């Protein structure tokens, strides 16, 4: 099939793909920005609650708060928005690649198919958020997390750090990271046509992404779930690990640092 050539030497198809990429990239940037605005506003509210809890503790008042279903829902929303803000930037290259591939294969619903890919990806991280919210609720009920959502147990902190550090060196981590670092390889192995195919691919890519990053997300139980400095640091690390040429080396070196941190936390005086 011949392609018409538009001004500036670009074919009509390439101009359409470029236009699609700008639209999708702008949409992803807007969603990420909204997620971070939400987190900043929630973080301010959490700081006020934590200060109030510390004041009560200083006055010798026990924390009688009972964490229930309503709290789980709030935690779930918080985790879901946080995962969107942290993970969409690192998934942007494969999302744009998927859109271009659908266009080149003549899919009449290329944008919808790419949108379904994004929906499948977000669905997996939303499911992870439900598990993370449940784990956090259990930790609060066991008094292992403080009001500002940081670990109150050195043993818990050391265990999380050790698991995260060791996981950076495990073969399953490497396999999942390979899929995340090689969008072309992922698409060649898992390509599906149409909107339903886009959803399926999004779910599969999201599953590899969770397999790559779940232990890193668990570090928030040590540093503070709403510690936005740490949230941003982990999001940046994920971006480097997936996209930088030396991402694997950085990931393994970080694993060693986490293991040493775990040993220090476990052996340091209480």
Phi, psi and omega in degrees: 000128180282149179245135175288145181255122181274170175306158180073013173080007180259139176289162179300321180297314181295323177294322178294318179297317179298318179297317179299317182297319177298317181296314181292317179298320178295319178296317179296319179296319180294317179297316179298317179298316179297321179298318181289326175298316178300314182295321178297317179293318179292322179299321178296319178294321179295323178297321178295317179295320180293320178297320178296319179295320179293325177296318178297319180295320180296330179272005178080017180267124180290149177280105183263010183294132178254122180276122184234200185296322179297323178293321178300318180297317179295319178294320179299313179299317180300312180296318182298314179295320181296319179295322177298312181296328183275323193258333181301319180301320181286340178270351185304316181302315181289327178297315179294324178294319178299315180299314179298321180295319178297319179298315183291335179271005175078023178291122181292339181244046186303314181295318179295320179296317177294322176298323177295325175300313179299318180298318178295320179298313180293325179301318180295316180290333175292320176297318175300321180298323178297318178293319180296319178295321178294318178296318180295319178300317179296321179292322176295315180296331178271005180060030177267348175242142179278179180296331177270016171067033173249158182293135174259003183240122177296324180295317178297314180299315180296319180296316180296316179298319181294315179299315181297320180292314180295321183299329179300340183255355185282150179301324181296323175298314180297321180295315179294320180295326178300315178296322181288327183275346183235079180302320180296319177296320179297314183293321179294330181271335189233017185298136175224143181275155169079180183294315178295325177294322177298318178298315179299315179296322179297319178296317181294316179295320177298322179295317176297322182293318176297317178300331180281325196241356188300321182292326177296321179294328179296339178299338179295337176290340178271310186276339183121119185300325180253023172280097189291338174295316179289322177302313180294321181295317180293319178299319178294319179298317178300318180298315179295315183298325182275326191249333183286147179304323181259029183301320180296318180296316178299318181297316181289322177297320177296324176301317178297319179298318180294322178296315178296321177297320179297316180296319178295317181297320184287328186261348182290150179301140178285000000 
